[in-house]
């Protein structure tokens, strides 16, 4: 099922849509963890997310991790350049370095475990099945979508 079909199901509800960066908006294969400015933008996905963000019932967020704390600023710079429609206050970028190099899957699962639900539908688009499985194990109410929902 494509993302627009999921969103139609919740047309009358407030949706908080969280989007991973690596592999969803940026090609994580190119460059190293310390060279985020070299990551190739995945423009077709960025355009689709931008279009989705215009729906009045959708609040858009980034949920990403950075291996090193200085990577947080690099990711903000990258978003400012390639996807500035993500509001700065809606960018959650968690440092693995500041969290004892905990796995991204665990950090994202913990984030959702403490995130207030506020009668909203929470949706995450991520490319990593490991992240999706871990988040689902702790947060069955979060709708988890593989990045392939963005493919026509």
C-alpha positions as CSV (number, residue, x, y, z in Angstrom):
1,X,0.0,0.0,0.0
2,X,1.4,3.4,-0.9
3,X,1.8,6.2,1.6
4,X,-1.1,8.2,0.2
5,X,-3.4,5.3,0.8
6,X,-2.4,5.1,4.4
7,X,-2.9,8.8,4.8
8,X,-6.4,8.6,3.3
9,X,-7.4,6.2,6.1
10,X,-6.7,8.9,8.7
11,X,-8.1,11.9,6.8
12,X,-10.1,13.1,9.9
13,X,-7.3,12.6,12.4
14,X,-4.1,14.5,13.2
15,X,-1.0,12.7,11.9
16,X,2.5,13.1,13.1
17,X,4.7,11.7,10.3
18,X,8.3,10.9,11.2
19,X,10.8,10.4,8.4
20,X,14.2,8.9,8.7
21,X,17.0,10.6,6.8
22,X,19.6,7.9,5.9
23,X,18.4,5.8,3.1
24,X,15.0,7.6,2.9
25,X,16.0,11.2,2.1
26,X,19.8,10.8,1.7
27,X,21.9,8.1,0.0
28,X,23.8,6.8,3.1
29,X,26.1,4.7,0.9
30,X,28.1,7.6,-0.4
31,X,30.6,9.3,2.0
32,X,31.3,8.4,5.6
33,X,29.4,9.1,8.8
34,X,31.6,12.3,9.3
35,X,30.9,13.6,5.8
36,X,27.1,14.1,5.8
37,X,27.5,17.1,3.5
38,X,28.5,14.7,0.8
39,X,25.4,12.6,1.0
40,X,23.4,12.4,-2.2
41,X,19.8,13.7,-1.9
42,X,17.1,11.3,-3.0
43,X,15.1,14.0,-4.8
44,X,12.1,11.9,-5.7
45,X,11.5,10.9,-2.1
46,X,12.1,14.5,-0.9
47,X,9.5,15.8,-3.4
48,X,6.9,13.2,-2.3
49,X,7.4,14.0,1.3
50,X,7.2,17.8,0.6
51,X,3.9,17.2,-1.2
52,X,2.6,15.1,1.7
53,X,3.6,17.8,4.1
54,X,1.1,20.2,2.6
55,X,-1.8,18.2,4.0
56,X,-3.4,20.2,6.8
57,X,-3.7,17.3,9.1
58,X,-0.1,16.2,8.9
59,X,2.7,17.5,11.1
60,X,6.1,16.5,9.6
61,X,9.2,15.4,11.7
62,X,12.6,14.1,11.1
63,X,13.7,11.2,13.3
64,X,17.3,10.3,12.7
65,X,20.4,9.3,14.6
66,X,24.0,10.5,14.1
67,X,26.9,8.3,15.0
68,X,28.8,11.3,16.3
69,X,27.5,14.4,18.0
70,X,29.0,16.7,15.4
71,X,27.0,14.9,12.8
72,X,23.8,16.5,14.2
73,X,24.9,19.9,12.8
74,X,25.8,18.3,9.5
75,X,22.4,16.8,9.2
76,X,20.7,20.1,10.0
77,X,22.9,21.8,7.3
78,X,21.9,19.0,4.8
79,X,18.2,19.5,5.6
80,X,18.5,23.3,5.3
81,X,20.0,22.8,1.9
82,X,17.9,19.9,0.4
83,X,14.7,19.7,2.5
84,X,14.1,23.0,4.3
85,X,10.4,22.4,4.6
86,X,11.3,20.3,7.7
87,X,10.9,22.9,10.5
88,X,14.0,23.1,12.7
89,X,11.8,22.5,15.8
90,X,10.5,19.2,14.3
91,X,14.0,17.7,13.6
92,X,14.8,15.0,16.2
93,X,18.4,13.9,15.6
94,X,19.8,11.7,18.3
95,X,23.5,11.4,18.9
96,X,24.6,7.8,19.3
97,X,27.9,9.0,20.7
98,X,26.1,10.8,23.5
99,X,24.1,7.6,24.2
100,X,27.0,5.2,24.7
101,X,27.0,4.3,21.0
102,X,23.6,2.6,21.5
103,X,22.1,1.2,18.2
104,X,19.8,3.5,16.2
105,X,17.0,1.0,16.5
106,X,17.1,1.1,20.3
107,X,17.3,4.9,20.4
108,X,14.4,5.3,18.1
109,X,12.3,2.7,20.0
110,X,13.0,4.5,23.2
111,X,12.1,7.9,21.7
112,X,8.7,6.6,20.7
113,X,8.2,4.9,24.1
114,X,8.3,8.3,25.8
115,X,6.7,10.4,23.0
116,X,3.3,11.8,24.0
117,X,0.5,10.4,21.8
118,X,-1.9,13.4,22.1
119,X,-4.7,11.5,20.3
120,X,-2.6,11.6,17.1
121,X,-1.7,8.9,14.6
122,X,2.1,8.3,14.7
123,X,3.7,7.1,11.5
124,X,7.3,6.4,10.8
125,X,8.9,5.9,7.4
126,X,12.3,4.2,7.7
127,X,14.4,2.0,5.4
128,X,16.0,-0.3,8.0
129,X,14.0,-3.4,8.9
130,X,16.0,-3.7,12.2
131,X,14.7,-0.3,13.3
132,X,11.1,-1.1,12.3
133,X,11.2,-4.4,14.2
134,X,12.7,-2.9,17.4
135,X,10.3,0.1,17.4
136,X,7.3,-2.3,16.8
137,X,8.3,-4.5,19.7
138,X,8.0,-1.5,22.1
139,X,5.4,0.6,20.4
140,X,2.7,-1.4,18.7
141,X,0.5,1.7,18.1
142,X,3.1,3.4,15.9
143,X,2.4,2.7,12.2
144,X,5.7,1.7,10.6
145,X,6.3,2.0,6.9
146,X,9.2,0.8,4.9
147,X,10.6,3.6,2.6
148,X,9.3,1.6,-0.4
149,X,5.9,3.2,0.3
150,X,7.3,6.3,-1.4
151,X,7.9,4.4,-4.7
152,X,5.2,4.7,-7.3
